[in-house]
Each structure stands twice: as C-alpha cells, then as structure tokens.
Amino acid sequence: MVDYSKLIDAPTWAFIQATDAGYPPDAVALTIAEQRGVYDRMCRAFHRGYPPGITASDVAIAGVPCRIYGGQGPTIVYLHGGGFVVGGLESHDDICAELRATTGLTVIAVDYRLSPEHLHPAALDDALAVIRAELAQGPVLLAGDSAGGNLAAACAHILRGAAILGQVLIYPGLGGDLNRGSYVTHAKAPLLTSDDVLYYRDIRHGAPPPDGDATVAPLQDSDFTGLPPTVTFGAECDPLCDDASSYAAALIAAGGRAHFFLEPGLVHGYLRARRRAPRAEASFTRITTALSALARGDWPYGDPA
C-alpha cells in the first residue's frame, strides 16, 4: 500500500485538494456534458493569465481550430490532455502562453475533436492534419500531456522521418500493461486512478480498443526506429508513470535518443501546479529547457554507452 502522506508534499496536497474541489474524483460518473462543465470551471480557476507581452489568436489550420501564440521558429505543436473527452483551447491556454514566454518559440494549440461524439481516429486525424500543415512550413516540435502525449507520440510514429525536431511527452498514456508496474502500484493515486484510465481508454473507441495498434497505443508498436529525439516526464504518483519510462527505454533500445524524468511526489495533471508547488515548478522548468534544447538541435542528456 502506497503511503501518499509521505510521498506527496504539502504544496502538492494543496493542489490536489484545490483540483478535487473543482473536478471531483468521481467525475467519470457524470454525464459527458457535466464532465466538461466541471473540467472547464476547474481550468478557469487555475488560469494564471498571460505573461507580459504574450498574445494569441485563433485560426483554423487544415480545417482544425487552433490557437497560435506567436514567437520564433521552430513551432511547438501542443496537444492538450483530458482523456480524449474534455479540454480544448481554454483548458491549457495559460500553460501554452507560458511555454511561449519561456522558450520564445511559436506555440500552436490544437482543438482536436473529442470522444464520445468523435471516436478514434478523429482526434489523431486532426492532430496529423495540423502537424502536416506546419511541416510544410518548416520543422516542428511535438508536445503534449496525458492524452495529448499519446497523440503526439502516435503522430511521431506515423510521420517517422519527417522534420520533427523532437517530442516532449508529459505524463503520457501510451498503452502500457495495465496489470503491472505503476498501473498496479498507483492504481488509487490522487487525481487519476487505473479505473479512470480504463474509462478514458474505452470511451475513445466506444469499446475496448484493439491490441497492437500503435495509433492507439504507441508502446505497442513493433518498430521504434527512426523516431525523433524524445524527452518524457512521469509523475511518480500516477498509474501512467511507467508508460513514460517504458517508451523512453524502447527508443533507446532501438538506437534512438530518449531521456526519462521521474518527477518524485508529483501527480497526474501537475502542470497546473507549476506556480503552486515547487516540485511542479521545477518540472516545468525541465520541460521548457527540453523544448528549447530540442529546438536548437541540442541533446544535453548524453547517450547510452
């Protein structure tokens, strides 16, 4: 039994409690409309506004609604989390604005279609359409959290060999083994449980997904060669944690460049705690540092011997 009272520090507990107050732990029992309503209200409560000098504009790219935070190139295409069910341009608005402010890079947030109205591969198709349109203009970086990390990785596999400078995956769900590792150890973690993971996995398809489909579960691909340099972040107190480490290990085993950060004592969704909890703030710094390094073509993490 995990003792979260020891693993998780006081500032992170305060973040968990503030999140639960807006988005209850049993939210998956609500209707889809109710889930989106409470999630949107919770995101608004955490919204920090834009850093000075940052602006954004809403446009359609390849027919997909997007929000552009203008900066220098290359462009970061950001795919938001939310279990493929909730979230959009508003849910991660201030996160994207701070990514732009910290890296100086242009950030494009993608408002992909959500389940259950639009089943797989609708969200993937939208992400691919935007990325392909941006690749026609020049190199890109991919980034995403949770479900968005899944989409980013799936796109990287499909677009293998394209001018993708790198990908940064933040507590991504990549289709790992639900019967072992962090899925079992942290099955009852705060903010995301293994039961929640099953709910979001199945609602994306209207049924349990097929096995071995890398467009659904990038970890189930049979080929990890030719993928872009990748930095993954796993929250220690999260059933998805091992997906981030296993994915990085698979790329390294295939001869690629990858680095995994285990974020001690952090929980799923900690991006919203980046100005509330020192551990989350330190991780956000590592995230922006990784994006900046990949944009320059640098790999500061060393390669396995």
Buried (B, 14 or more C-beta within 10 A) or exposed (E): EBEBEEBBBEBBBEBBEBBBEBBEBEBBEBEBEEBBEBBBEBBEEBBBEBEEEBEBEEEEBBEBBBBBBBBEBBBBBBBBBBBBBBBBBBBBBBBBBBBBBBBEBBBBBBBBBBBEEBBBBBBBBBBBBBBBBBBEEEBBBBBBBBBBBBBBBBBBBBBBEBEBBBBBBBBBBBBBBBEEBBBEBBBEBBBBBBEBBBBBBBBBBEEEBEEEBBBBBBBBBEEBEEBBBBBBBBBBBBBBBBBBBBBBBBBBEBEBBBBBBBBEBBBBBBBBBBEBBEBBBEBBEBBBBBBBBBBEEEBEBEEEE
